[in-house]
Amino acid sequence: MRILGSDGRPLGAGLFNGKSQLAIRVLTMDPAVEIDRAFLAGRLDRAVRLRRETLRLEERTDAFRVVNSEGDGLSGLIVDRYGDLLVAQIRCLGFFRLAPEVREILRGHFPGARMLFRRDREAEKIEGFRVPDPEEGPPTEIRCDGLRFGVDPAAGHKTGLFLDQRDNRRLAATAARGRDVLDLFCYEGAFALACAKAGAKSVRGADLDEAAIARARENARRNRLDVEFTHADAFEILRGRPRTDFLLLDPPRWISSPEDDAEGRRRYMDLNRLAMEALPEGALLMTSSCSGRLSRETLLGILREAAARAGKHLRFLSIHGPAPDHPVPANFPEGHYLTAVFAVVG
């Protein structure tokens, strides 16, 4: 549809849904453009070329984000690649109607790939559509930086794996050599296994999701790496003052709405205070937040206060966001949701 200003002047074109909280999703500032197959083909071609030709991701991995919604000018559409499988999440009515075109165009870029549309029930309720339950297919295996992982999109969070932490895992692996690593909220073990492969002295991982721990153990066997994975609560582990000199914290999204804000901030505070109380001088900490409503500066403020409460001196070494296959438009800072802080205690 065409987008007009209050004075009737054309402003652009996009997808409209009068029943949605986000009534207009602007896809182009050129009002002459039609949102049709040719438009989709151009945007999808640009997205694929960014990953293949600019980022050269296929030299490292066969798993990456192909379409990152607003970051690729396709608001409401997310597509991830896992080897021979493409997994899409549709978050608006417009792309629900355009899904057959999206499927056909992407199959041209990834010949022979299977494609699965994973449901986002919250978006479906808000937008007023329903993606059919995906047909169950066989899990797939992906490679990344010399490691192999099993991926079952029907069982995991998001679209099957956390691709956004790829570069942060590489940084953690570089720092892990010779250290005792503890990976809390380890999910399927990607951070832990990267550290083990890089030469960590010992590696332990823990998560409250029993199914994720089972998959983490399978991934360890797949890569022939010695990592101890435990079904346990991160807070309880930290209260026990575990022995470690490199602690990884990657908790779930604790702030999803304004109503979650106070409780979410308290959790981030408590988690990081306990972490710093447990760590000896000279230990490393990599702590993350994937809560888009928690800004980078707010997280850094929480970490400063947590250090003060723990009676520890904290030095920030570097601060990171998601991997570059998750681009964020300059005029849409809300799209930056992940912050990973690499720090040293004492």
C-alpha positions in Angstrom: 0.0 0.0 0.0 1.0 3.6 -0.5 1.8 5.7 2.6 0.7 9.3 2.6 1.5 12.2 4.9 -1.2 14.3 6.6 -0.9 16.7 3.6 -1.4 13.9 1.1 2.2 13.9 0.0 3.5 10.3 -0.8 6.0 9.1 1.8 6.6 5.5 0.8 5.1 2.0 0.6 4.7 -0.9 2.9 2.4 -3.5 4.5 -0.8 -2.4 6.3 -2.9 -4.2 9.0 -5.4 -2.0 10.7 -6.0 -4.6 13.5 -2.3 -4.7 14.5 -0.5 -2.7 17.1 2.0 -1.9 14.3 -0.5 -0.8 11.7 2.1 0.1 8.9 5.4 -1.6 8.3 7.4 0.7 6.0 9.4 -1.3 3.4 10.5 1.5 1.2 10.6 5.3 1.2 9.9 5.3 -2.6 6.2 5.6 -3.1 6.5 4.5 -6.7 7.6 1.0 -5.7 5.2 -1.9 -5.8 5.4 -4.5 -3.0 5.3 -7.4 -5.4 7.4 -10.4 -6.4 10.1 -8.3 -8.1 10.4 -6.2 -5.0 10.7 -9.3 -2.8 13.2 -10.9 -5.1 15.4 -7.8 -5.0 15.4 -7.5 -1.2 16.0 -11.2 -0.7 18.8 -11.2 -3.3 20.4 -8.3 -1.4 20.1 -10.1 1.9 21.7 -13.3 0.6 24.6 -11.4 -1.1 25.4 -9.6 2.1 25.9 -12.9 3.9 27.7 -14.7 1.0 29.8 -12.0 -0.7 30.3 -9.3 2.0 30.4 -11.3 5.2 31.6 -14.5 3.5 29.8 -16.6 6.2 29.8 -19.8 4.2 33.6 -20.0 4.7 32.9 -20.4 8.5 29.5 -22.0 8.7 26.4 -23.2 7.0 24.2 -21.7 9.6 23.4 -18.0 9.6 20.5 -15.5 9.5 19.4 -14.9 5.9 16.7 -12.3 6.6 16.7 -10.1 9.7 13.4 -8.3 9.5 13.9 -4.5 9.6 17.7 -5.0 9.2 17.1 -6.3 5.7 14.2 -4.0 4.8 11.6 -6.8 5.2 9.9 -5.9 8.5 8.0 -8.9 9.9 10.1 -11.6 8.3 12.9 -13.6 9.8 14.7 -16.5 8.0 17.5 -18.6 9.3 19.6 -21.2 7.5 20.6 -24.4 9.1 22.5 -26.5 6.6 20.0 -27.9 4.1 17.1 -26.4 6.1 15.6 -22.8 6.0 13.4 -21.8 9.0 11.2 -18.8 8.7 9.2 -16.9 11.3 6.4 -14.6 10.1 5.4 -11.8 12.4 2.9 -9.8 10.3 -0.1 -10.5 8.2 1.5 -9.0 5.1 4.3 -11.6 5.0 1.8 -14.4 5.9 0.1 -13.6 2.6 3.5 -13.3 0.7 4.9 -16.5 2.2 4.6 -18.6 -1.0 6.6 -16.0 -2.9 9.2 -15.9 -0.2 9.5 -19.7 -0.3 9.9 -19.9 -4.0 12.5 -17.1 -4.2 14.6 -18.4 -1.4 14.6 -21.9 -2.9 16.3 -20.3 -5.9 19.1 -19.1 -3.7 19.4 -22.4 -1.8 18.6 -25.2 -4.3 17.3 -28.4 -2.7 16.8 -26.8 0.7 13.8 -27.7 2.8 11.8 -24.8 4.2 9.9 -24.7 7.4 7.6 -21.9 8.7 7.8 -21.9 12.5 4.9 -20.4 14.4 5.1 -17.2 16.4 1.8 -17.5 18.4 2.1 -14.0 20.0 2.5 -12.4 16.6 -0.4 -14.5 15.2 -2.7 -13.4 17.9 -1.8 -9.7 17.5 -1.9 -9.7 13.7 -4.8 -12.0 13.1 -3.4 -15.0 11.1 -2.3 -18.5 11.8 0.6 -20.4 10.3 -0.2 -24.1 9.9 1.8 -26.3 12.3 5.0 -27.2 10.5 5.4 -30.7 9.2 7.9 -32.6 11.3 11.0 -33.4 9.3 14.3 -34.9 10.3 16.7 -32.8 12.4 19.7 -31.5 10.6 23.4 -31.0 11.4 25.3 -27.7 11.0 29.0 -26.7 11.1 30.4 -23.6 12.6 34.1 -22.7 13.3 35.2 -26.3 13.3 32.3 -27.6 15.5 29.2 -29.6 14.5 25.8 -29.2 16.1 22.5 -31.0 15.8 19.6 -28.7 15.1 15.9 -29.6 15.6 13.8 -26.5 14.9 10.7 -28.1 16.2 12.3 -28.6 19.6 14.6 -25.6 20.2 14.0 -21.9 21.1 13.8 -19.2 18.4 14.3 -21.0 15.1 16.5 -23.7 16.5 19.8 -22.3 17.6 21.2 -18.9 18.8 23.0 -17.7 15.7 23.4 -14.1 17.1 26.1 -15.1 19.6 28.4 -16.6 16.9 31.2 -14.0 17.1 30.9 -13.7 20.9 31.5 -17.5 21.2 34.7 -17.1 19.1 35.9 -14.4 21.5 35.0 -16.5 24.5 36.9 -19.5 23.0 40.0 -17.4 22.5 40.0 -16.3 26.1 39.2 -19.8 27.5 42.5 -21.5 26.8 44.0 -22.8 30.0 41.0 -21.7 32.2 38.3 -23.4 34.1 35.1 -22.4 32.3 31.6 -22.4 33.7 28.8 -21.8 31.2 25.4 -21.0 32.8 22.2 -20.9 30.9 24.2 -23.0 28.4 21.2 -24.2 26.4 22.6 -26.7 23.8 26.2 -26.1 24.7 27.6 -23.9 22.0 29.7 -21.6 24.2 30.9 -24.5 26.3 31.9 -26.6 23.3 33.7 -23.7 21.6 35.7 -23.1 24.8 36.5 -26.9 25.1 37.7 -27.1 21.5 39.9 -24.0 22.1 41.9 -25.6 24.9 40.1 -24.7 28.2 41.5 -26.6 31.2 37.9 -27.8 32.1 34.4 -26.9 31.0 31.1 -27.2 32.7 27.7 -26.2 31.5 24.3 -26.0 33.2 20.7 -25.2 32.2 17.2 -25.7 33.7 15.9 -27.1 30.3 16.4 -30.8 30.6 15.8 -31.3 26.9 18.4 -28.7 26.0 21.0 -30.4 28.3 20.3 -33.7 26.6 21.0 -32.1 23.2 24.2 -30.4 24.7 25.5 -33.8 25.8 24.8 -35.2 22.3 26.7 -32.2 20.8 29.6 -33.0 23.0 29.7 -36.6 21.9 29.3 -35.4 18.3 32.5 -33.3 18.6 34.3 -35.8 20.9 34.8 -33.1 23.6 34.9 -33.6 27.3 32.3 -31.2 28.8 30.2 -31.8 31.9 26.6 -30.7 31.4 24.2 -30.5 34.4 20.5 -29.9 34.7 20.6 -27.1 37.4 19.6 -23.6 38.3 22.2 -20.9 37.6 21.3 -18.9 40.8 21.7 -22.0 43.0 25.0 -22.8 41.4 26.4 -19.3 42.0 25.2 -19.2 45.6 27.4 -22.3 46.1 30.5 -20.2 45.0 31.6 -22.6 42.3 35.3 -22.9 41.3 35.9 -21.1 38.0 38.0 -18.4 36.5 35.9 -17.8 33.4 32.2 -17.4 33.9 29.7 -17.2 31.0 26.2 -15.9 31.6 23.6 -15.9 28.7 20.2 -15.8 30.4 16.8 -15.8 28.6 15.0 -12.6 27.8 13.7 -11.4 31.1 12.1 -8.2 30.0 9.5 -8.6 27.2 7.1 -5.9 28.1 6.9 -2.8 30.4 5.3 -4.9 33.1 8.5 -7.1 33.2 10.9 -4.2 33.7 11.3 -4.0 37.4 11.5 -7.8 38.0 13.8 -8.2 35.0 16.2 -5.6 36.2 16.2 -7.2 39.6 17.1 -10.6 38.1 20.0 -9.1 36.0 21.2 -7.4 39.2 21.0 -10.5 41.4 22.6 -12.8 38.8 25.6 -10.6 38.1 26.1 -9.7 41.8 26.2 -13.4 42.7 28.6 -14.0 39.7 31.0 -11.4 40.9 30.9 -12.6 44.5 31.8 -16.0 43.3 34.7 -15.0 41.0 38.3 -14.6 42.3 40.5 -11.7 41.4 41.6 -11.9 37.7 38.7 -14.0 36.6 36.9 -13.3 33.4 33.2 -12.7 33.0 31.2 -12.6 29.8 27.6 -11.6 30.6 24.8 -11.0 28.2 21.3 -9.6 27.9 18.9 -10.4 25.0 16.2 -8.1 26.4 15.7 -5.4 23.7 13.9 -3.2 26.3 17.1 -3.1 28.4 19.5 -0.7 26.7 23.2 -1.2 26.6 23.8 1.7 29.0 21.2 0.4 31.4 22.9 -3.0 31.5 26.3 -1.4 32.1 24.8 0.5 34.9 23.4 -2.7 36.4 26.9 -4.3 36.2 28.5 -1.3 37.9 26.1 -1.5 40.8 26.3 -5.3 41.0 30.1 -5.0 41.3 29.7 -2.4 44.0 27.3 -4.6 45.9 29.7 -7.5 45.6 32.6 -5.4 46.8 34.5 -6.2 43.6 36.4 -4.1 41.0 35.0 -4.7 37.5 36.8 -3.6 34.3 35.0 -3.7 31.0 37.3 -5.2 28.3 34.9 -5.0 25.3 31.2 -4.7 24.6 29.5 -6.5 21.7 26.2 -7.0 19.9 24.8 -9.7 17.7 26.8 -11.2 14.8 26.7 -9.0 11.6 24.2 -11.3 9.9 21.8 -9.6 12.3 22.1 -6.0 10.9 20.3 -3.1 12.6 19.1 -0.1 10.6 20.7 3.2 11.7 17.2 4.7 12.0 15.8 1.8 14.1 18.0 1.5 17.2 15.2 -0.6 18.8 16.5 -3.4 16.6 19.6 -3.7 18.7 18.5 -6.2 21.4 21.7 -8.2 22.3 24.5 -6.9 24.5 27.4 -9.1 25.5 29.9 -7.6 28.0 33.4 -9.1 28.3 35.0 -8.1 31.6 37.7 -8.9 34.2 37.0 -9.0 37.9 39.6 -7.3 40.1 
